[in-house]
Amino acid sequence: MSNINPQNVRNIAKNTLFLYLRQFFILLVSLYTGRLVLDALGESDFGIYNIVGTVIVLFSFLQGALTTSVERYMNCSLGKGEANSFHKVFLMSLNANLILAAVILVLSETAGLWILEKHLVIPEERMVAARYVFHLSVANCCLSIIRTPYHAAIISHEKMDVFAYLGLVEVLLKLGIVFLLVRTDGDKLIFYAILLFVVTILLSLIYVIFCHLKIDGARFSRYWDGKLLKELLFFSGWNLFGSMANVGTAQGINIFLNKFFGVTINAAMGVMNKVVSAINSFCTNFQTAFVPQLMKSYAENDKDYFFYLIFRTSKFSFFLLYVIALPFIFYCNDIMNLWLVEVPQYAVEFTQLSLIFYLIDAMSAPFWNSVQATGKIKNYQILISLVIIGTLPISFLFLKKGYSPESVLIIRIIINLAAHIVRLFYVKKLFGFPIGKYLKEIVSRIVIVVVISLPVPLILSGIDMQIIGKCLSLLAVIFTTAMSIFFVGMKKSERETIIKKVKSYAR
């Protein structure tokens, strides 16, 4: 692959480092704040907050579809060197997101409110608080939607250091929320929702001001291009299938669990989501550093570099998540008990299974991003959406027959694996992706690393130890997993690149 630009590789390495360091700090703070929030609200109110949020997220599939469209058009315009085109895309995406925010506001305050009051299992004495939380969450969602084009502008210009700093600002503000929350004597659930809304307002202002001052083409002005809006919405329309499938499946499971097991099980889902989101962000941030160049390489018709990025993103996405997920899976119970005052029932099992789900998802990410780059998404979205949405009827049948709550997450894992296989064959047909080479160079190394790294946690996690012994064994698992990735999962050239980088930073 002689066409690979070393500067592009260096940019990815630098951006990944910024995002990885950012996420390590965010992980620590998120785990700490999650513990305090659960303790301050109590298991019931924490469960209410999460199930109310689920109703809002049900409508956010509209946002996901448009966000993907905006990022694709921005990256492609920059890849083709069309600065004026980028400015037009930014302005029309801002108009589109304003329209979308209005649509979601109407849907949430009508259909969403109906679901909240008629179909969710919430204690009667907490319905007033639940309504306050609902309305504030709707406002939060709408502001986040309007902010999307500014976020996409920062990512498309590969300003990952700025993205990292903004992430740190967000997590520090949320840390401040927790300290205020534990000191209030009023209704903590309502107060928590108000504080989160204030944080969203502050962050939105920071994004807007930064883009206005530092990014050419990301400044607000009055502009309308009906043809471009039609393109954005048409592209978003097909992405809508994927967003509906993913959001509908995740939140549908949450609602099913609420209907069959009550609000307390949503507290377990809330804990799981906090942990898994924080851990999975190590992987998604790495992918964030890759996506702009993936889009641009396709726009430039650089097929060698395009395939190179797909291969490397799939492999390293898995490894970056695996080195953290594996010890967490085996020591989840110990970590949860150390972290939380009271661990909700099923929180451990949900977290373990969800991490397995996201390990499969990590390998899949470059494939759906590569399809987005081509713009030929109609058949892909229909096919994958049908596979993913199959989780819901199967899960409902299992719960109806009396299976445990964990069964729905096991079903999700199996279907996600099937979806990954479907993606492989689809991209082969779409642009001639070499499946055989991918299985040999990427999947085989992943399988070998998993086989080699599993015995250590299997043995050590089963030994009864005190807290110091547990910590040492946890570090041993992380070390042996990292070494198996370094010596088996990576090629010689990749090891040499990392060693060279480490030496350059050590000087």
C-alpha positions, 0 to 999 in steps of 0.5 A: 500500500504505497499510496499511504501518506505518513502525515495522515497516519501521524495525524491519526496517531496524534488525534487518537492520543488526545482522545484516549487520554481524555477518555481515561480521565472521563472514565474515572470521573464518570465512575465516581459521579455515577456512584454519587448520583445513584447514592443521592437519588436512590435506586428508585429515582435513578431508575425513573430518570433512566426510563424517562430518558428512554422515552426521549431517546426513542425519538432521537433516531431522527437525530442519529440519521441526520447527524450521520448525513451531516458528517458525511457531507462535511468530510467529503466536501473537505476531502475534495478541497471545496471550502465554499461547499463546506460552508453551505453544508454547515449552514443547511445542516444547521437549518435542518437540525433546527427543523428536526429539533422542532419535530422532536419537541412536538413528538416528545410532548405528545406521543412521548408524554402519552407513553410516559403517563400511560405505559411506563411503570412509575410509582404514582407518588413520583409522577410529578417529578417524572413529568418535570424530568421528562420536559427538561430532558426534551429541552436537553435533547433539542439543544443537543440536536441544534449543537450537532453541526458545530460538533461535526465541524470540529470533528471534520477539521480533525481538531481532536485536541479541542474535542478532547478539551470540550469533553473534559469541560463537560465531565468537570461540569457534571462533577460539579452537578454531583457535589451540588446534588448531594447537598440539596434538601429539595427533590433531588431528581428534579434538581438533577434534571435542572442542573443537567439542562444548565450544563447543556446550555453552557456547552452549546454556547462554548461550541458555538463561540469556538466554531465562530472564532476558529473554524472558517465556514462554521459561522452562522448566517442566513442561507437557504439551498433547497436542493442541498437540504433535499440531498441531506434529508434524502441521505438521512432518510435511508440512515433513518432505518439504521437509527430506528433499528439501533435506537428502537432496539436498545430503548425497546429492550429497556421498556420491555424490562420495565414492563416485565420487572418494574422500575428497579431493573431500569436502575440496573440498566442505568448503571450498566449504561454509565459503565459501558458508555464510559468504557466503550468511549475509548473505542469510539474516540479512536474511531472518531479520529479515523472517520474523517480520513476514511471519508476523505480517502474515498472522496479522493478515490484513494482505494489503497488507503481506504482499505488500509483504514478499514482493516486497521480501524477494525482491529485496533478498535477491538484491541483498544476496547478489549484491553479494558473490557476483559478485566472488567468482565471478569472482575465486574462484581468486585469493581461494582461492589467497590464502586457503588454503595448498593449494587442494583440487581442484574447490574453486573450481568448486564454490564458483562454481556453489554461489553461482549456486545460492544466488542463485536460492534467495535469490529463492525464500525469501519464497515458501516462508516465505509458504506456511508462514505460511498453514499450508497446506503439504501439497500445497506440500511434496509438489510441491516435494520431488518437484522437488528430489529429482529432483536425486539420480537425475539426478546419479547417472546423470551420474556413472555415465556419467563426467561431471565432479564439477561436473556435479552442481552444474549439475544442482542449479542447473537444478532449483532454477530450475525449483523457483522457477518452480513456487513462483510458480505455487503461491502464485498459486493459494494466495493470489492472488499477483500473478505479473505484477506480481512479474515486472515490479517484481522479476525485470525489475530483477534481470535488468537489474542482472545484465546491466549489472554483468557486463561489468566483472568479465568484462573486469577478471578477464581482465587479468593483474595483480599483487596490488594491481591485483587488489585494486583491480579487485575493489573496482571490481567491488563498487562498480559492482555496488553502483551498478547495484543502487542506481540500477537495481535500486531504486525512487526511493522506496527510494533516498530511504529509504536516503539519508535513513538514511545522512544520519541516521547521519552526523549 
